Amino acid sequence: EVFEAIKGGGARRNGFEMRIGVERPLASSTVLGSATVIQEKAGPMDGTEFRKVHSIAYRMALVASGGADGTVATNALHDWDLAAAEVLVLEAGGAVSDRNGAELRYNSEDAVVAGVVAASPELHAELVSRLN
């Protein structure tokens, strides 16, 4: 798989345009990340399917390509793990923030971001709301 995106120029997987998947309620969504960790912070999510994928960048690429509905990471992450993947999600029509709902800010002194939430816009808002 080859994922690519240019700010303002769209996102592609293997040369084909990517778009965030169909909006669906959290109860019928697939969320990438640890079910235990996410539900510990966000409460029970009956009906939500969780899949563990270790690379946050790949998880975000899967969200951008419609292979999953969202991803949540509550742990601190580094800029270099997120910057390119954020462009993929945004260019595919999705929303990305830190776990608190704030816009990602790069190039801080420690190059660390407070977790990440990436999903379709409506699911993103619901996930952030539940985490806070």
Disulfide bonds with the S-S distance in Angstrom:
none
